[in-house]
Amino acid sequence: MTCLKFWDSVVAYTVLIWYNAPLVDGKKKVPCLPIIRAVFMGLTYHLGSLAFGAVLLAFLRVVYVLVKLFYNQAKQTEDDNANAVVKTVAGCCCCCLSCFEQALRYLNQGAYVMVAVNSDGYCKGADRAISLVARDFVAIGALEGSTFIFQALGNIAIPGLGGYFTYLLVTQLEQFSTPGEPDYIAQPKLIAAAGGLICLGVSVSFMAIFDTVSDAMLFAFMTDEDWRREHRLPPNPHIPENLQSLLDTAS
């Protein structure tokens, strides 16, 4: 868990480096090796915050499993009347813990992005993330909805096309489809399924990075906008035209 959140923080910090890079001739002048810089920052300054969020989720998961076991044990007893209250309380606790865990899991992503954007601790980053979500829930909801649709379509289309083209290759090329050839494949459907699974792994990884990048870019924009408004500064002149037009359209 900590490793996954660490890479989310690395991606978010890399996006922040790109966002704050000066705009020269319409292109971002990004410093050398931004990912290496993000890894160094995560290992030296933010590792405690990442570990804290992961431990918090792990603790909630352990408590949920224990309450679930208690609920199942009460459910299997023969005396239903005596354990009705116990089952009701345990079931409510399971429901509350599950909902709280899912909310905290979503909050973790925003908190880690804010840790990378503002160099905050975990608790302060979570507080900033909650404030931004509460204030601009329409924009964030639209972003999350469009991102979810894009992720779902990508995770369906990429493995499907990858498996389909793999099947075409192994059935149409003579070296794979002709019996007696050294590379003959007797079960093309199995190879196509394996190709689809490999493409699924690639698409899931890519879509996860895409989700983190979109969240980091939105949080970076809102944080920068708040800071400039607080200090009475003009809008950021280093935002690319495409991103600015997209933000204007969303607004």
C-alpha positions in Angstrom: 0.0 0.0 0.0 2.8 2.4 0.9 4.6 1.6 -2.3 1.5 2.3 -4.4 0.9 5.6 -2.6 4.5 6.5 -2.9 4.3 6.2 -6.7 1.1 8.2 -6.7 2.9 11.0 -4.8 5.8 10.7 -7.3 3.4 11.2 -10.2 1.7 14.1 -8.5 5.0 15.8 -7.7 6.1 15.3 -11.3 2.9 17.0 -12.5 3.5 19.8 -10.1 7.0 20.3 -11.5 5.5 20.5 -15.0 2.7 22.8 -13.9 5.1 25.4 -12.3 7.7 25.2 -15.1 7.9 28.5 -17.1 6.3 28.7 -20.5 8.8 29.5 -23.3 7.6 29.9 -26.9 4.4 28.0 -26.0 6.1 25.0 -24.5 6.9 24.1 -20.9 10.6 24.3 -20.0 10.7 21.4 -17.6 13.9 20.8 -15.5 16.0 17.7 -16.2 14.9 14.4 -14.6 11.7 15.5 -12.9 10.8 11.9 -12.0 14.1 11.5 -10.2 13.5 14.7 -8.3 10.0 13.5 -7.3 11.4 10.2 -6.1 14.1 12.0 -4.0 11.4 14.3 -2.5 9.2 11.4 -1.6 12.0 9.4 0.0 13.4 12.3 2.0 10.5 14.5 2.9 7.2 12.7 2.5 7.8 9.1 3.4 6.3 9.5 6.9 3.1 11.0 5.5 2.7 8.2 2.9 3.3 5.5 5.6 0.8 7.2 8.0 -2.0 7.0 5.4 -1.3 3.4 4.5 -1.1 2.4 8.2 -4.4 4.2 8.9 -6.1 2.2 6.0 -4.6 -1.0 7.2 -5.8 -0.4 10.8 -9.4 0.2 9.5 -9.2 -3.0 7.4 -8.1 -5.1 10.4 -11.0 -3.6 12.6 -13.5 -4.3 9.8 -12.3 -7.9 9.4 -12.6 -8.5 13.2 -16.1 -7.0 13.3 -17.1 -9.0 10.3 -15.9 -12.2 12.0 -17.9 -11.3 15.1 -21.0 -10.6 13.0 -20.7 -14.0 11.2 -20.2 -15.8 14.5 -23.4 -14.2 15.9 -25.3 -15.0 12.7 -24.5 -18.7 12.9 -25.8 -19.1 16.4 -29.0 -21.0 16.9 -30.7 -18.6 19.4 -31.8 -15.9 17.0 -33.8 -13.9 19.6 -30.9 -13.6 22.0 -28.5 -12.4 19.4 -30.7 -10.1 17.3 -29.3 -7.0 19.0 -25.7 -8.3 18.6 -26.2 -9.0 14.9 -27.8 -5.7 14.4 -25.0 -3.8 16.1 -22.3 -5.8 14.4 -23.9 -5.3 11.0 -24.2 -1.5 11.5 -20.6 -1.4 12.6 -19.5 -3.3 9.5 -21.5 -1.0 7.2 -20.1 2.2 8.9 -16.5 0.9 8.8 -16.8 -0.1 5.2 -18.2 3.3 4.2 -15.6 5.1 6.3 -12.8 3.1 4.7 -14.0 3.8 1.2 -14.3 7.5 2.0 -10.8 7.5 3.6 -9.4 5.6 0.6 -10.7 8.4 -1.7 -9.5 11.1 0.7 -6.1 9.5 0.7 -5.6 10.2 -2.9 -6.5 13.8 -2.5 -4.4 14.1 0.6 -1.3 12.6 -1.1 -1.7 15.0 -4.0 -1.9 17.9 -1.6 1.2 16.5 0.2 3.1 16.7 -3.1 1.6 20.1 -4.1 2.0 22.0 -0.9 4.6 19.9 1.0 2.1 19.5 3.8 1.9 16.7 6.3 -0.8 14.0 5.9 -3.4 15.6 8.2 -3.0 19.1 6.9 -3.0 17.8 3.3 -6.2 15.8 4.0 -7.8 19.0 5.5 -6.9 21.0 2.4 -8.2 18.3 0.2 -11.5 18.2 2.0 -11.8 22.0 1.8 -11.2 22.0 -1.9 -13.6 19.2 -2.5 -16.3 20.9 -0.4 -15.8 24.2 -2.2 -15.5 23.0 -5.8 -17.4 19.7 -5.6 -19.1 20.4 -9.0 -15.8 20.7 -10.9 -14.2 17.8 -9.0 -17.3 15.7 -9.5 -17.2 16.4 -13.3 -13.5 15.5 -13.4 -14.0 12.3 -11.5 -17.0 11.3 -13.6 -15.2 11.9 -16.9 -12.1 10.3 -15.7 -14.0 7.2 -14.6 -15.7 6.9 -18.0 -12.4 7.3 -19.7 -10.8 4.7 -17.4 -13.6 2.2 -17.9 -13.5 2.6 -21.7 -9.8 2.3 -21.8 -9.8 -0.8 -19.6 -12.3 -2.4 -21.9 -11.1 -1.3 -25.3 -7.3 -1.8 -24.8 -7.5 -5.5 -23.6 -10.2 -6.3 -26.1 -8.3 -4.9 -29.1 -5.1 -6.4 -27.8 -6.6 -9.8 -27.6 -8.3 -9.5 -31.0 -5.2 -8.4 -32.8 -3.2 -11.2 -31.1 -5.8 -13.7 -32.3 -5.5 -12.3 -35.8 -1.8 -12.6 -35.8 -1.6 -16.2 -34.6 -4.4 -17.3 -37.0 -3.5 -15.4 -40.2 0.3 -15.6 -40.2 1.5 -18.9 -41.8 4.4 -19.4 -39.4 1.9 -19.5 -36.5 -1.1 -21.1 -38.1 0.5 -23.8 -40.3 0.9 -27.2 -38.6 4.4 -28.5 -38.8 6.0 -25.1 -38.6 8.4 -24.5 -35.7 6.3 -21.6 -34.3 2.9 -23.3 -34.9 0.4 -22.4 -32.2 -2.2 -25.1 -31.6 -4.4 -23.0 -29.3 -4.7 -19.5 -30.6 -7.6 -18.6 -28.3 -5.4 -19.2 -25.3 -2.6 -17.0 -26.7 -5.2 -14.3 -27.5 -6.5 -14.5 -23.9 -2.9 -14.2 -22.6 -2.4 -11.2 -24.9 -5.6 -9.6 -23.6 -4.5 -10.1 -20.0 -1.1 -8.4 -20.7 -2.9 -5.5 -22.3 -5.2 -5.3 -19.3 -2.2 -5.0 -17.0 -0.8 -2.2 -19.1 -4.1 -0.4 -19.4 -4.8 -0.5 -15.7 -1.4 0.9 -14.9 -1.8 3.7 -17.5 -5.3 4.6 -16.4 -4.3 4.7 -12.8 -1.5 7.2 -13.7 -4.0 9.2 -15.8 -6.3 9.5 -12.8 -3.5 10.7 -10.6 -2.3 13.2 -13.2 -5.8 14.7 -13.7 -6.4 15.0 -9.9 -2.9 16.5 -9.4 -3.4 19.0 -12.2 -6.8 20.1 -10.9 -5.6 20.4 -7.2 -2.4 22.3 -8.4 -4.5 24.7 -10.4 -7.0 25.4 -7.5 -4.2 25.8 -5.0 -2.3 28.1 -7.2 -5.4 30.1 -7.9 -6.2 30.5 -4.2 -2.6 31.5 -3.4 -2.6 34.2 -6.1 -6.0 35.5 -5.1 -4.9 35.7 -1.5 -1.7 37.7 -2.4 -3.6 39.7 -5.1 -1.4 38.5 -7.9 -2.5 38.1 -11.6 -3.3 34.7 -13.0 -0.5 32.3 -13.6 1.1 33.2 -17.0 2.7 29.8 -17.4 -0.5 27.8 -17.9 -0.5 26.3 -21.4 -3.3 27.5 -23.8 -4.9 24.1 -24.1 -5.1 23.7 -20.4 -6.4 27.2 -19.9 -9.1 26.8 -22.5 -10.1 23.5 -20.9 -10.4 25.1 -17.5 -12.3 28.0 -18.9 -14.7 25.6 -20.6 -15.2 23.7 -17.3 -15.8 26.9 -15.4 
